[in-house]
Amino acid sequence: AGEDAYAKMLGTSMVCAILEIVFSLCPGKFVRKIFPPLVSAITVTLIGVALTGTGMKYWGGGVVCAEMIWKEHSQVVDSVGFGQPVSNVPGATCTGNGKVVLPYGSTEYIGLGFSVLAFLVVIELFGSTFMKNSNVILALLFGYMIAGL
């Protein structure tokens, strides 16, 4: 059941954490022999590609509402549009974002996403070394600040 699956997931996470600790104590040459640069590069690229789709879904805002609409009304392909609902499917406007009632893909969500991306690029181009190393969290904090205004 769910409790068994959760216990197995936690156990796997603990074993993987211990494995990471063991690898961190190994000399660099040994780790590079096990994970050559080509393997590491392919792994990081595949993780990035997998996260791109998720990032694009969440960029539009209200992704949970949009996914529920598509699951409940699979016959409707374009149930939500950019800024305006394009059908009368109930729930095409997401109401689960606190006091904000905007459809998936509204210009406010898209603009917020672009502002975070632009801030991330500015940090990468003009920021100090510390800022460049923490640019993702700084850009997310910038996005939270803009969303709170």
Secondary structure as UniProt FT lines:
FT   HELIX           2..25
FT   HELIX           28..34
FT   HELIX           37..59
FT   HELIX           63..72
FT   TURN            73..75
FT   TURN            90..91
FT   STRAND          93..97
FT   TURN            98..99
FT   STRAND          100..103
FT   TURN            104..105
FT   HELIX           107..126
FT   HELIX           129..133
FT   HELIX           135..148
//
